Amino acid sequence: MPIEHEIDHKRRLVIARGRGVLTNRDVFEYQHSVWSSPEVAGYDELVDMTGVERIDLSSIESVRELAQTSAAMDKDNPPSRLAIVAPKDYAFALGRLYETHRGLDERSRKTVSVFRHIGEAMAWLGSDRDAT
């Protein structure tokens, strides 16, 4: 599976790891399957793109569509954070584009930031967390 995830209820954190070739379908399926559950409302999120070999998007427009879909799913959730770990340039650029679109959507309840290293992302999410 291109995106594996785990839910750490104790730390109120969803950890997702991309693997291999990542497509639009993979990302949208992850978004809908995980974030439609009320049990993770307001949880922080770590998306680790380190294991992604290639990103195969149908168009760059899909990044904006994902940001809009994600923001619409936030509803009345408490504010939370999303850290994207993207060591490779293309993934980093897409992460920054997503960050921008998500930040522009008034429905969004998540603050997004993109990092090159997991340690930086974990520190931003909170000092009580360690890299998993």
Steps between C-alpha positions, in 0.01 A plus 500: 500500500649838399386675821512320831372671811469453871299690757664578831209594724723569799689772311195600289708447187442333164821380337492425127788366294508502122675219314590433137294678236240739639196593291204737535280206583728387785505844662125564467419149630724558802337838566149359486563172683689651794362851540131413461520326839381723788749332737793692345335843490753755619793257490835615367639325194844398380530405132841348424585499128853362550411159353325640192695418185278687256191721511265442210240778493236535230560877517645760733141616553442187708708656781250786527210253484652295783549814712137600443373149575708484817387843620136411437541189716629706795148625580504623859808306609731654758808663342780256427828467312617307195872443452608373159846344480629523143874458451480496118457827310184411304316369806615804698368738232165319487482511879558876498233541232258300715597712804420816306164380371399363839594828667289699256185295566298660780350161595841359590561424867855366446825687491727334244878509482746310278836368619799318351568291813272309734671637811410855402140397433468323833646798685247729329214268595605514864794427721316219679516290182789304364566373148312178435 
